[in-house]
Structures are given as structure tokens and as C-alpha cells.
């Protein structure tokens, strides 16, 4: 990030004391995120209020321009039928399109200067501004906020958040979408280790999912690896204060990578790489992205928040808005309930994902591990969609199991596979035909009151999510399960396809969904058996949606048949 301005004298501050006073008094003010959930997540504990002189880093999301034009461009560069297909925007192109107006930049910067903000840094697109303030200054600036330190999560992470809503002067309503670092806690991993299935006899059976099982099921040969001669690259991101260890990756490849060419280490770590225990989630992501997308340069975004008040997922989005050269494929195992996020936040994050799609980045998100989900609204149960899985600008990956858990057989639904219909985003045009067909033909639809049939439906694809071997802290761990496993596998295979496209003079795949739906899931194994979990009540009895022929909101279009998928996606 580049410093854009710092505190420069008292004159400007004095002329804006009236604006600041309105904030303090709560007059003519508004709440950017009135619908943001502020209940303390399970497992988090307050350590008390912060000292008024302690320093905070806060991120201000500035209002962008030309978002309808950006949406049109994403459609054009992602639609194989468009003359602009594959002609992706550069970071500079995106910045020129969406950067805030001069009035927005001037108004927000003056307001922050008057409050005493310092060391403010922007991004290339100028639509985020990160500044340092004391707790006292921040609580004056953001009326109603009260900063506390909390500890929680599997790694006993420390974060700074406000348990109360904040308000901004009404004059800023056209200029600021939200302020990051006040409410959202890091999402916890739903990855789980399942009991080993019981089966009589072991002749001819495998004992869990390894790279060789993945490669056999999805029809990869020893030659299906990166060439090492292109600038192709891939990345995974983690936001849970979890870290991978190089020694675990090396041991994993020694144990399970002997029959295919692979890279022995991560090419680049972006963010801080802790010295503590490795996390199973981080180990899984790196090991299976690098074994599925074998011999391809790999980056890891590792808990990029540099201060307790920063939101790591938001910091990752800022990094995407500030680097012109990025990996082509990103796999992310992060998700939150849609209803837990403010409308301002969820729509702004969706715009950031749209910006990435315009640049030709393929973003894959795990669909979640709670099936259709469940929550109670006004005393009635409903399914509970997850975000960013529900964003129309990402490719969402569900999960499957082997029909016989010890044989490389056909796949069925993994009951935890996240899926459903967004309550926020309408159904995008690219999936209109597929989703309409599912809703007309499915014999096992839940009651219509449980889901928003007109919403963005997900997942888009799937892969095995049950029974993985992972090496973490030098220990091989069996039967690890979750869509955190299926997502890097699918991402790695798309990286191999990008390798072929680049060698053939074609652009990388970019945002995959328009092409995926136009081709009706060609190159994928259709998963037609099984249902995922949902509300445990008399009405649905724990059953959500069920898979069937074609697309469904449990496994999408299905799982990869690599040679067929390569053939389908290789040419423009």
C-alpha cells in the first residue's frame, strides 16, 4: 500500500470540528451497518475495554463508481459467446472504473484528518483507506463504538471489536459504505475428523483419500502436472490464525506424492507465517492444492491481518485490490452465515469479488459444512445460506463421498455439503435455465417457506470431501472431512487446465460460471444420489435438498472428470 496523506496542521482540523461534533453528539448521523449481528460468537470472551491511548488500525470502505458498467464487463469477459471473452481488465483498468469520486476522497480525508487519523494508506483502486487512531479518537469518530479486546477460536486469537453499533455523520452517507474492524469476528473452521468407517476385510481397498486416490478417481495420469515453463500460479488463503509448516508439506509429498512430479515448497507466503503449531485446515489446503495442481507455483495468503482490529478476510480483499500480478486461481475455505453480516458489508464484499472476476481471477469458495443450514425466523425454521459461497461472482465447491468409503467408486452426496439459495443475491442469468429445471423436476423439494427460490443458487461444482489424509505437526492424520478439502482439489485441477490454455496461447479461465452453465456441466461426473442435512424438526426431519440429474444445490454440476473437463475448457 502507498501512503496517501498524513496529518498536516491544525487549520483543516479546526474547519471540520463542526462535522466531528455532529458525530459525537449523534445528531444528523446514520448507522452504515444497522443490521450487523453483534452477538458474541460461541467460544469468544471479552478481556475488557481498551486503554484510551492504545492504537487502532481501522479500514474505511469508500463508495465506488460505475458498478453497473463493471458488472457488464464481467459478463462480457466471462461469456464464451462474447467478442470480449478472455480480454480481462488490468488492475489499472478496474481502478479507473470504480475509484471513488474526487468529492468522496476529499470529504472522507478531511473528516479523518480532523479526527486526528494518521499514517493513512490507500490501495491502487483508492476505494479502501486504512488509518491509525487512538482508541479515544476512534470512539469519538465512530459515535457509539466502544472497543474491547476479545480472545477465542482454536488458536486463542486476540481481536479488538466493538460490542455496540457505530454511527457516522449523515454528510458521509454518500461516501462511506462501512468501517472495517468493529464487528465481525474471524469465522471458525468446520473441518472435522470423522470416525473411520467399519468394513469387513481390506483386500483391494484404500484406507482414506490421498493424492493417488484423487488422481485415480478423476482420471489424471502421471503426465497431468504443471510444465514448470509458464508463469501459471495458484493460491490458497487462510484467515483463522492457522499456519502450514514446510516440513509437513515435505513429509506429505514423501508419503503421498511419489507417483507424480510436484513442487516441494510454497513459492510465496503473503502475510505473517506464525511459528506455532500447524493448523489442520492450513495444512490440508496447501497439501491438496499442491498435489492436485501438481508442479504449479503456489502462493499462500496467511492470516494477513496485521493488527487485532483488522479483519483478515477484508485485508485479503485489500491485497487483491493492490497487486497487479496475482495467481490465476484462488481457493478459499472461509464462510459466514448471510444473516450474520450487514447488508452494506455483504454487498461491498460482493463488489470486490466482481472486481476480481473482471481481472480474470478464478475464485473458488467452499460451500460450507452444514448442509442447507438452519435457523429460526419469527418462530419458523428456514435454511441458512452461507456467504461468500452465495456470491454470484465466485465458483462454489460442494462435497461428495465415495459410495463405498473404501473403494474408488461412484460418488454420492456428502451429507455436510453446503448448498441452497441466497436470501441476498438474486439468481444470476447464467444459471436461470439450470436452476429453473431443478425446481421443476426435483421430486424431493423442501417446503417453499424454507428457501428463497429466486436467489443465487449454489454450489456450482463439487469434489470429494470425506476421509482425507493430512500431515500436520509431522503427524499423518486420517479421515479429515469438509468442503475445505474439495475446494483446493477442484482449484488445483483448474490450474492444470490453465497450464494447457497458457501453453496454447489462450487466456486463463477467469470467472468460470457463465461457461460452466452454458456447457451444462460438460466434463463433470453427475452426482445423482443423496441429500444433505438441514433442520432437525418434524417438517423436514433433517433433510435439505437432494441431488439428481443435472445441476442441483447439493453438488452443483458434479465432480471433475479431468480429461473430459480439459477438453471442454481448453479452447476459447
Backbone torsions as a table, in degrees:
resi	resn	phi	psi	omega
1	UNK	NA	152.0	-178.3
2	UNK	-111.1	133.9	177.0
3	UNK	-65.9	133.1	-178.0
4	UNK	-109.3	-28.2	176.9
5	UNK	-169.3	159.3	175.2
6	UNK	-137.4	174.1	-179.6
7	UNK	-60.2	131.4	-174.5
8	UNK	-140.0	65.3	172.7
9	UNK	100.4	175.3	-170.6
10	UNK	-100.3	-17.8	-174.3
11	UNK	-60.5	-49.2	-178.8
12	UNK	-64.3	-36.7	179.6
13	UNK	-63.0	-43.5	-177.8
14	UNK	-62.7	-38.7	-176.3
15	UNK	-70.9	-13.0	-178.1
16	UNK	-112.3	8.2	179.8
17	UNK	-61.5	-29.4	177.5
18	UNK	-62.8	-42.9	178.9
19	UNK	-63.6	-43.1	179.5
20	UNK	-65.6	-38.7	-179.6
21	UNK	-61.9	-36.1	177.6
22	UNK	-61.1	-38.4	179.4
23	UNK	-64.1	-45.2	-177.0
24	UNK	-64.7	-43.0	-175.8
25	UNK	-77.1	-15.5	-179.3
26	UNK	78.6	10.1	178.6
27	UNK	-86.4	147.6	177.4
28	UNK	50.2	38.1	-177.3
29	UNK	-113.8	166.9	178.9
30	UNK	-142.4	158.6	177.7
31	UNK	-104.4	114.3	180.0
32	UNK	-65.3	-26.6	-174.1
33	UNK	-132.1	59.6	-177.5
34	UNK	-65.4	-22.3	-176.2
35	UNK	-99.4	9.9	179.3
36	UNK	-72.9	128.0	177.9
37	UNK	-66.3	131.8	-178.0
38	UNK	-122.2	13.5	174.9
39	UNK	-72.8	144.2	-177.6
40	UNK	-71.4	124.0	-179.7
41	UNK	-62.6	153.1	177.4
42	UNK	-56.8	139.2	176.5
43	UNK	90.3	-3.2	178.3
44	UNK	-105.8	141.3	-177.1
45	UNK	-131.8	137.9	176.7
46	UNK	-77.7	134.8	174.0
47	UNK	-98.5	4.3	177.0
48	UNK	112.1	171.2	-177.4
49	UNK	-74.4	148.3	-177.6
50	UNK	-77.3	154.5	172.2
51	UNK	-63.8	136.0	-176.4
52	UNK	-59.1	-23.0	-177.7
53	UNK	-95.0	-2.1	177.5
54	UNK	-66.2	149.2	-176.0
55	UNK	-92.3	141.8	178.3
56	UNK	-124.5	150.0	170.7
57	UNK	-114.2	118.4	-178.8
58	UNK	-120.2	148.9	-178.5
59	UNK	-114.8	127.5	-179.0
60	UNK	-107.1	120.1	179.2
61	UNK	-89.1	110.3	-175.6
62	UNK	-87.5	145.7	-176.9
63	UNK	-62.5	130.7	-177.9
64	UNK	-94.4	170.2	179.3
65	UNK	-119.8	161.4	168.1
66	UNK	59.8	38.1	-177.0
67	UNK	-71.7	-31.0	175.7
68	UNK	-64.8	-41.2	177.1
69	UNK	-63.3	-41.1	178.0
70	UNK	-60.6	-43.6	178.8
71	UNK	-60.6	-42.1	178.4
72	UNK	-63.3	-39.6	-179.6
73	UNK	-68.2	-37.9	176.6
74	UNK	-59.8	-45.1	178.3
75	UNK	-60.2	-42.8	-176.3
76	UNK	-66.7	-43.7	-176.0
77	UNK	-80.0	-12.1	-176.9
78	UNK	-106.2	-7.7	-176.3
79	UNK	-98.1	115.2	-178.8
80	UNK	-58.2	-21.0	179.3
81	UNK	-84.4	-3.3	-177.3
82	UNK	-92.7	142.5	175.8
83	UNK	-64.6	-16.1	179.2
84	UNK	-94.4	5.4	-176.1
85	UNK	-55.7	129.9	177.0
86	UNK	80.0	-4.1	179.3
87	UNK	-93.0	76.0	-170.5
88	UNK	-72.8	156.7	177.3
89	UNK	-79.6	147.2	170.8
90	UNK	-82.3	168.9	175.7
91	UNK	-60.3	-37.5	178.0
92	UNK	-64.0	-41.7	177.2
93	UNK	-58.7	-46.5	-179.1
94	UNK	-63.0	-42.9	-179.4
95	UNK	-60.7	-44.4	-178.8
96	UNK	-64.7	-28.0	-177.7
97	UNK	-80.6	-46.1	-167.8
98	UNK	-104.4	-10.8	-173.0
99	UNK	-55.8	144.6	-177.3
100	UNK	-59.0	158.6	178.5
101	UNK	-66.8	156.7	175.1
102	UNK	-55.2	-35.7	178.9
103	UNK	-63.6	-43.3	178.3
104	UNK	-61.9	-47.7	-179.2
105	UNK	-60.3	-45.0	-177.2
106	UNK	-66.0	-45.3	-176.9
107	UNK	-63.5	-47.1	-177.1
108	UNK	-68.2	-41.6	-179.5
109	UNK	-64.4	-41.2	178.2
110	UNK	-63.0	-43.1	179.9
111	UNK	-60.8	-44.6	-178.7
112	UNK	-69.6	-39.3	176.5
113	UNK	-59.4	-43.6	-179.3
114	UNK	-62.6	-27.5	-179.4
115	UNK	-85.2	-6.6	-179.7
116	UNK	92.9	12.8	178.2
117	UNK	-63.5	147.9	-177.5
118	UNK	-144.6	166.5	179.9
119	UNK	49.9	46.9	179.9
120	UNK	-80.4	134.2	179.8
121	UNK	-126.9	140.5	177.4
122	UNK	-108.4	-175.6	174.4
123	UNK	-118.4	172.5	-177.1
124	UNK	-56.1	-37.7	-179.0
125	UNK	-81.4	-3.7	175.4
126	UNK	60.9	12.7	-175.5
127	UNK	-101.0	4.0	170.3
128	UNK	-130.6	142.7	178.3
129	UNK	-134.5	121.6	179.8
130	UNK	-111.2	125.9	-173.8
131	UNK	-132.1	157.4	174.8
132	UNK	-104.1	135.4	175.3
133	UNK	-142.9	158.6	169.2
134	UNK	-75.4	161.2	176.9
135	UNK	-57.3	-41.6	-179.6
136	UNK	-60.1	-46.8	-179.6
137	UNK	-64.7	-40.9	-178.1
138	UNK	-66.2	-38.6	-179.3
139	UNK	-72.2	-27.9	172.4
140	UNK	-72.2	-39.7	-176.8
141	UNK	-68.9	-39.9	-173.9
142	UNK	-111.5	83.3	-172.1
143	UNK	-54.4	129.9	179.3
144	UNK	98.2	-22.4	-179.4
145	UNK	-70.1	147.3	179.0
146	UNK	-146.9	109.5	-168.1
147	UNK	-86.9	127.6	177.6
148	UNK	-123.5	155.7	172.7
149	UNK	-99.1	135.4	179.8
150	UNK	-123.8	155.3	174.4
151	UNK	-131.7	141.1	-179.8
152	UNK	175.3	-175.2	-178.4
153	UNK	82.6	168.2	-176.3
154	UNK	-63.4	-25.3	-178.7
155	UNK	-100.7	14.3	-177.8
156	UNK	51.7	50.4	-177.6
157	UNK	-70.9	142.3	174.1
158	UNK	-101.1	130.7	174.6
159	UNK	-135.0	157.8	174.1
160	UNK	-112.3	125.9	-179.5
161	UNK	-146.2	166.3	175.4
162	UNK	-108.2	129.1	177.3
163	UNK	-79.0	-4.3	-176.6
164	UNK	-117.5	153.9	177.8
165	UNK	-68.8	157.7	177.7
166	UNK	-116.9	158.2	177.4
167	UNK	-129.4	154.1	176.9
168	UNK	-122.9	158.3	175.7
169	UNK	-59.2	142.5	-178.7
170	UNK	-57.4	-29.8	-179.9
171	UNK	-62.2	-19.4	-179.3
172	UNK	-91.9	-4.6	-176.6
173	UNK	-54.1	-38.7	179.1
174	UNK	-79.9	-0.2	-168.7
175	UNK	-121.2	-24.0	-176.0
176	UNK	-123.3	125.3	177.2
177	UNK	-78.0	-49.1	177.7
178	UNK	-166.4	171.0	175.4
179	UNK	-115.1	123.7	-179.0
180	UNK	-87.8	141.2	177.6
181	UNK	108.9	15.3	-179.4
182	UNK	-112.2	-38.3	-167.7
183	UNK	-121.8	-46.1	-166.0
184	UNK	-77.4	127.2	176.6
185	UNK	-91.0	153.2	176.8
186	UNK	-58.3	134.3	177.4
187	UNK	-68.3	144.7	178.5
188	UNK	-93.7	153.3	-178.2
189	UNK	-75.1	141.0	175.0
190	UNK	-104.2	9.0	176.7
191	UNK	-57.1	140.0	-177.3
192	UNK	-138.7	155.2	173.1
193	UNK	-105.1	116.8	-175.7
194	UNK	-91.2	156.9	174.0
195	UNK	-61.8	145.9	176.3
196	UNK	-63.9	129.4	176.9
197	UNK	-61.8	150.0	179.9
198	UNK	-96.4	130.7	-180.0
199	UNK	-150.9	144.6	179.9
200	UNK	-85.3	129.9	176.5
201	UNK	78.4	153.7	-178.0
202	UNK	-131.5	5.6	-176.7
203	UNK	-67.0	126.3	176.8
204	UNK	75.5	12.9	-177.0
205	UNK	-106.8	153.0	169.7
206	UNK	-95.8	160.0	-174.7
207	UNK	-115.5	41.0	179.3
208	UNK	126.4	162.5	-175.7
209	UNK	-81.9	124.7	176.4
210	UNK	-129.6	172.4	177.4
211	UNK	-54.7	-36.4	-179.8
212	UNK	-67.8	-35.4	176.2
213	UNK	-66.5	-44.4	176.4
214	UNK	-56.9	-47.1	-174.7
215	UNK	-69.2	-34.0	177.4
216	UNK	-71.3	-45.6	-178.2
217	UNK	-62.6	-40.6	-174.9
218	UNK	-97.4	13.1	169.2
219	UNK	63.6	41.8	171.8
220	UNK	-92.5	143.7	174.7
221	UNK	-102.0	175.1	178.5
222	UNK	-63.6	-21.9	180.0
223	UNK	-82.3	-10.6	-177.9
224	UNK	-85.5	74.8	179.0
225	UNK	-142.3	167.1	177.2
226	UNK	-65.7	151.7	-177.5
227	UNK	-82.2	-20.9	-175.7
228	UNK	75.5	7.7	-175.8
229	UNK	-113.9	1.3	-178.2
230	UNK	-115.6	174.1	175.1
231	UNK	-92.6	23.3	179.9
232	UNK	-66.2	141.0	177.3
233	UNK	-153.8	164.3	-177.3
234	UNK	-142.1	163.3	-176.6
235	UNK	-149.4	152.8	167.5
236	UNK	-126.6	158.4	-176.1
237	UNK	-133.5	141.5	178.9
238	UNK	-132.4	141.3	-176.0
239	UNK	-130.3	22.9	-170.9
240	UNK	-114.2	23.1	-174.5
241	UNK	54.8	35.0	175.0
242	UNK	-109.0	149.5	-177.0
243	UNK	-132.9	151.4	170.3
244	UNK	-97.9	159.8	175.6
245	UNK	-116.3	134.8	177.0
246	UNK	-56.0	-36.7	-177.8
247	UNK	-67.4	-33.9	176.3
248	UNK	-66.7	-42.6	178.1
249	UNK	-61.2	-43.5	179.9
250	UNK	-63.1	-42.9	179.5
251	UNK	-66.9	-40.6	178.2
252	UNK	-58.5	-45.7	-178.7
253	UNK	-68.8	-33.6	175.6
254	UNK	-64.5	-40.8	-177.9
255	UNK	-75.3	-40.6	-166.7
256	UNK	-123.9	-2.8	-174.2
257	UNK	-111.1	21.7	-173.3
258	UNK	-73.8	-18.4	-173.6
259	UNK	-106.4	16.9	174.9
260	UNK	-153.6	149.5	178.4
261	UNK	-67.4	139.9	-178.3
262	UNK	-152.6	165.6	174.4
263	UNK	-94.0	144.0	-172.3
264	UNK	-90.4	-10.7	-177.3
265	UNK	-149.8	160.1	176.7
266	UNK	-72.0	137.3	-177.0
267	UNK	-73.1	-36.6	-175.7
268	UNK	-154.5	135.0	172.6
269	UNK	-108.6	124.6	177.9
270	UNK	-106.0	120.6	-175.8
271	UNK	106.7	-168.4	-176.5
272	UNK	-93.1	137.6	179.1
273	UNK	-112.8	105.2	-173.3
274	UNK	-67.6	164.3	-178.0
275	UNK	-100.0	1.0	-175.5
276	UNK	-83.4	-157.4	-179.5
277	UNK	-64.5	144.9	173.8
278	UNK	-71.8	149.0	175.6
279	UNK	-97.9	142.2	-179.7
280	UNK	-60.3	-41.0	-178.6
281	UNK	-61.2	-48.5	-179.5
282	UNK	-64.3	-41.3	178.6
283	UNK	-62.0	-45.2	179.8
284	UNK	-59.2	-48.8	-177.6
285	UNK	-56.6	-50.5	-175.7
286	UNK	-67.4	-44.9	-174.2
287	UNK	-66.4	-37.7	-176.8
288	UNK	-90.0	-25.9	170.4
289	UNK	-65.2	-40.8	-176.5
290	UNK	-81.2	-15.7	175.9
291	UNK	-96.0	-30.2	173.5
292	UNK	-77.5	-50.5	173.6
293	UNK	-90.1	63.9	-169.3
294	UNK	-69.5	140.5	175.6
295	UNK	66.4	26.2	176.4
296	UNK	-114.6	136.3	-178.9
297	UNK	-56.6	131.3	-172.2
298	UNK	-126.4	132.7	173.5
299	UNK	-105.6	153.1	173.0
300	UNK	-127.6	124.2	171.0
301	UNK	-91.4	113.5	-169.7
302	UNK	-114.1	105.3	176.4
303	UNK	37.3	65.9	-168.1
304	UNK	-74.1	-1.6	175.7
305	UNK	-67.7	126.7	-175.9
306	UNK	-100.5	-1.0	179.0
307	UNK	-143.7	152.7	-175.5
308	UNK	-61.1	-25.1	-179.2
309	UNK	-86.2	-7.1	-179.9
310	UNK	-84.7	148.9	176.3
311	UNK	-97.1	114.7	-173.5
312	UNK	-56.4	-40.2	179.7
313	UNK	-64.6	-40.0	177.5
314	UNK	-64.5	-38.5	178.5
315	UNK	-64.6	-35.4	175.8
316	UNK	-62.6	-43.1	178.1
317	UNK	-62.4	-37.8	177.1
318	UNK	-63.6	-38.7	178.2
319	UNK	-62.3	-39.9	178.2
320	UNK	-62.8	-32.5	-178.5
321	UNK	-83.1	4.5	-173.6
322	UNK	-130.6	1.3	179.3
323	UNK	-123.0	128.1	-176.9
324	UNK	-81.8	-26.5	-179.5
325	UNK	-114.5	112.2	-176.1
326	UNK	-130.2	158.1	172.1
327	UNK	-57.0	151.9	-176.9
328	UNK	-76.0	-31.8	-176.2
329	UNK	-121.8	131.1	176.7
330	UNK	-124.9	130.1	176.4
331	UNK	-115.3	133.9	-172.2
332	UNK	-135.6	129.8	-179.8
333	UNK	-108.0	40.5	-178.3
334	UNK	-109.5	141.7	175.7
335	UNK	-164.7	155.4	178.0
336	UNK	-141.4	156.1	174.4
337	UNK	-62.6	133.6	177.9
338	UNK	-53.1	-42.9	-173.6
339	UNK	-70.9	-11.4	-179.8
340	UNK	-86.7	-6.4	-173.4
341	UNK	-111.8	145.6	179.0
342	UNK	-70.4	153.5	178.0
343	UNK	-60.3	-40.8	-179.6
344	UNK	-61.4	-44.3	-178.4
345	UNK	-67.2	-47.6	-172.9
346	UNK	-67.0	-37.1	178.3
347	UNK	-72.2	-35.8	178.4
348	UNK	-68.8	-42.3	176.5
349	UNK	-61.7	-39.7	177.4
350	UNK	-59.7	-37.9	176.3
351	UNK	-64.2	-38.8	177.7
352	UNK	-63.0	-38.0	177.6
353	UNK	-68.9	-33.8	175.4
354	UNK	-65.3	-40.4	176.7
355	UNK	-58.9	-42.1	178.7
356	UNK	-64.4	-40.9	178.9
357	UNK	-62.8	-38.8	179.3
358	UNK	-63.0	-28.7	-179.8
359	UNK	-87.2	1.4	177.6
360	UNK	83.8	20.4	176.0
361	UNK	-86.2	138.4	173.2
362	UNK	-95.9	112.3	179.5
363	UNK	-106.5	120.6	176.4
364	UNK	-112.1	128.1	178.8
365	UNK	-118.5	141.1	173.9
366	UNK	-64.7	142.1	-176.6
367	UNK	-79.4	-10.3	-178.7
368	UNK	103.1	166.4	-172.5
369	UNK	-121.5	28.9	-179.5
370	UNK	-122.9	25.3	-179.1
371	UNK	58.4	-132.5	177.7
372	UNK	-77.5	-11.2	-176.1
373	UNK	73.8	172.2	179.8
374	UNK	-162.1	137.1	170.0
375	UNK	-154.0	166.9	-176.1
376	UNK	-108.6	126.2	179.1
377	UNK	-119.8	115.7	-178.8
378	UNK	51.9	40.2	176.7
379	UNK	83.5	-1.1	178.9
380	UNK	-114.5	139.9	179.2
381	UNK	-76.8	144.2	172.7
382	UNK	-142.3	158.7	171.8
383	UNK	-72.3	160.1	-170.0
384	UNK	-127.8	96.4	-177.8
385	UNK	-70.6	158.6	-176.5
386	UNK	-113.2	148.4	176.4
387	UNK	-127.5	141.2	10.1
388	UNK	-81.5	5.5	178.6
389	UNK	-55.0	-30.9	-176.4
390	UNK	-88.1	1.0	178.7
391	UNK	-67.7	137.2	177.4
392	UNK	-74.3	-1.8	-176.6
393	UNK	-110.8	13.4	174.7
394	UNK	-125.8	160.3	172.7
395	UNK	-99.1	119.0	-172.2
396	UNK	-101.4	135.7	-171.9
397	UNK	-113.2	120.5	175.4
398	UNK	-91.2	-168.5	-173.3
399	UNK	-132.4	150.8	178.4
400	UNK	-134.2	166.0	172.5
401	UNK	-126.6	158.9	170.3
402	UNK	-69.7	143.4	177.1
403	UNK	-60.1	-41.1	169.3
404	UNK	-109.6	114.4	-171.0
405	UNK	-62.5	-14.1	-178.6
406	UNK	-110.0	2.6	178.9
407	UNK	-126.0	150.2	178.2
408	UNK	-82.6	88.6	-171.4
409	UNK	-120.3	-169.3	171.5
410	UNK	-60.7	157.5	-179.8
411	UNK	-102.5	148.9	173.5
412	UNK	-124.9	173.5	179.0
413	UNK	-61.7	135.0	164.3
414	UNK	-85.0	121.3	-168.9
415	UNK	-58.7	-19.0	-179.8
416	UNK	-85.7	-9.7	-172.5
417	UNK	-54.4	118.2	-179.8
418	UNK	-67.9	144.5	177.9
419	UNK	179.2	159.7	179.1
420	UNK	154.4	-146.2	-172.6
421	UNK	-133.3	131.8	-178.9
422	UNK	-65.9	142.9	170.3
423	UNK	-94.0	-0.3	-176.3
424	UNK	-112.7	-47.5	-172.7
425	UNK	-102.5	131.2	177.9
426	UNK	-69.4	162.0	179.6
427	UNK	-62.4	122.7	178.5
428	UNK	-70.8	154.3	-175.1
429	UNK	-61.4	-31.9	-175.5
430	UNK	-64.7	-21.7	-178.7
431	UNK	-111.3	11.9	-177.0
432	UNK	-56.3	-50.9	-176.3
433	UNK	-64.0	-47.0	-175.1
434	UNK	-65.2	-44.5	-176.6
435	UNK	-71.6	-39.9	177.2
436	UNK	-59.6	-41.1	179.1
437	UNK	-63.8	-42.2	178.2
438	UNK	-61.3	-47.7	-177.2
439	UNK	-63.5	-31.1	179.0
440	UNK	-78.3	-32.7	-167.6
441	UNK	-105.9	-17.9	-175.6
442	UNK	-66.3	127.0	179.9
443	UNK	-82.2	-5.4	-172.7
444	UNK	-126.5	39.9	-179.5
445	UNK	-69.0	135.9	172.9
446	UNK	-67.4	167.1	176.6
447	UNK	-55.4	142.4	-173.8
448	UNK	-63.1	-21.7	-179.6
449	UNK	-71.5	-10.9	-176.5
450	UNK	-86.5	-16.4	-174.8
451	UNK	-151.3	159.6	-179.4
452	UNK	-95.0	94.8	-172.7
453	UNK	-62.1	-17.7	-178.9
454	UNK	-95.1	3.9	-177.2
455	UNK	-85.6	166.6	172.8
456	UNK	-56.8	124.7	-177.1
457	UNK	-100.5	143.4	-179.3
458	UNK	-148.8	160.8	6.4
459	UNK	-81.5	178.4	178.7
460	UNK	-99.6	-33.1	-179.2
461	UNK	-144.9	-177.1	178.4
462	UNK	-154.3	171.3	171.9
463	UNK	-160.0	171.8	179.8
464	UNK	-55.9	134.6	-179.7
465	UNK	-130.6	11.5	-170.0
466	UNK	-127.4	128.3	168.0
467	UNK	84.6	36.8	-177.3
468	UNK	-83.5	148.9	166.5
469	UNK	-92.4	133.2	178.7
470	UNK	-134.0	142.0	171.4
471	UNK	-103.1	120.7	179.3
472	UNK	-140.9	130.2	-176.3
473	UNK	55.3	40.8	175.7
474	UNK	71.3	5.4	-176.6
475	UNK	-111.2	124.7	172.2
476	UNK	-70.7	124.5	-175.2
477	UNK	-117.2	124.7	-177.8
478	UNK	-94.6	165.7	168.3
479	UNK	60.5	37.6	173.9
480	UNK	-84.1	133.6	-171.2
481	UNK	-137.4	149.8	176.3
482	UNK	149.1	160.8	177.3
483	UNK	-70.2	-7.8	168.4
484	UNK	-64.2	-17.4	176.5
485	UNK	-89.9	-44.1	-176.6
486	UNK	-66.9	-29.9	-174.0
487	UNK	-68.4	-50.6	176.9
488	UNK	-64.9	-29.8	177.0
489	UNK	-63.0	-49.9	-179.5
490	UNK	-64.3	-39.3	178.8
491	UNK	-61.9	-41.9	179.0
492	UNK	-61.7	-39.7	179.2
493	UNK	-67.3	-36.7	175.4
494	UNK	-65.4	-33.7	175.8
495	UNK	-63.5	-38.5	175.8
496	UNK	-63.0	-39.2	178.1
497	UNK	-67.4	-40.0	174.4
498	UNK	-58.0	-38.2	178.6
499	UNK	-57.0	-47.7	178.6
500	UNK	-64.3	-40.8	-179.5
501	UNK	-63.4	-43.9	-179.8
502	UNK	-64.0	-44.0	179.1
503	UNK	-63.7	-25.8	178.6
504	UNK	-93.9	9.0	176.5
505	UNK	80.6	16.2	179.6
506	UNK	-100.8	156.0	175.2
507	UNK	-71.4	161.8	175.5
508	UNK	-64.0	166.8	-171.6
509	UNK	-61.4	-35.3	-176.9
510	UNK	66.6	-152.0	180.0
511	UNK	-68.0	115.3	-166.4
512	UNK	-83.2	-26.8	-165.5
513	UNK	-58.0	-46.3	179.9
514	UNK	-55.7	-41.9	179.1
515	UNK	-69.7	-42.8	-179.0
516	UNK	-57.2	-45.8	-177.7
517	UNK	-75.7	-34.6	176.2
518	UNK	-61.2	-34.7	-176.6
519	UNK	-92.0	8.2	173.8
520	UNK	51.9	40.2	175.3
521	UNK	72.9	21.8	178.4
522	UNK	-59.0	139.4	-179.5
523	UNK	87.9	7.6	-179.5
524	UNK	-122.6	145.3	173.0
525	UNK	-76.7	121.4	179.5
526	UNK	-75.4	127.5	178.7
527	UNK	-99.2	117.3	-169.5
528	UNK	-119.6	3.3	-176.8
529	UNK	-126.9	132.8	173.1
530	UNK	114.4	158.1	179.3
531	UNK	-130.8	156.8	175.7
532	UNK	-102.0	171.8	-172.6
533	UNK	-82.6	162.2	176.5
534	UNK	-159.6	-143.9	-174.7
535	UNK	-66.6	133.4	177.5
536	UNK	-90.2	77.6	176.9
537	UNK	-137.5	175.9	-175.8
538	UNK	-66.8	-30.6	-172.8
539	UNK	-70.2	-47.2	-178.9
540	UNK	-111.9	-14.3	173.3
541	UNK	54.3	42.3	174.2
542	UNK	81.4	2.9	-177.8
543	UNK	-106.8	130.0	177.1
544	UNK	-95.0	-118.5	176.6
545	UNK	-94.0	160.6	179.3
546	UNK	-121.0	149.0	178.6
547	UNK	-78.4	162.6	178.9
548	UNK	-166.7	-176.7	-179.6
549	UNK	-59.9	138.3	-179.1
550	UNK	80.2	-158.2	-177.9
551	UNK	-72.2	144.2	172.2
552	UNK	-149.3	158.7	-176.3
553	UNK	-84.1	34.4	176.8
554	UNK	-125.3	-46.6	179.0
555	UNK	-127.3	12.3	179.7
556	UNK	60.9	-135.1	178.1
557	UNK	-81.7	-12.9	178.3
558	UNK	124.7	-163.9	-172.9
559	UNK	-110.6	158.2	-168.4
560	UNK	-74.2	132.9	165.0
561	UNK	-107.0	93.5	-161.9
562	UNK	-53.0	-49.9	-178.4
563	UNK	-60.0	-40.1	-179.6
564	UNK	-70.7	-38.0	179.5
565	UNK	-67.8	-39.9	176.3
566	UNK	-59.9	-45.9	179.9
567	UNK	-62.0	-40.1	-178.6
568	UNK	-68.1	-38.6	-171.5
569	UNK	-102.6	-1.3	-172.9
570	UNK	-71.0	-44.8	-173.2
571	UNK	-93.0	155.3	-179.9
572	UNK	-73.6	NA	NA
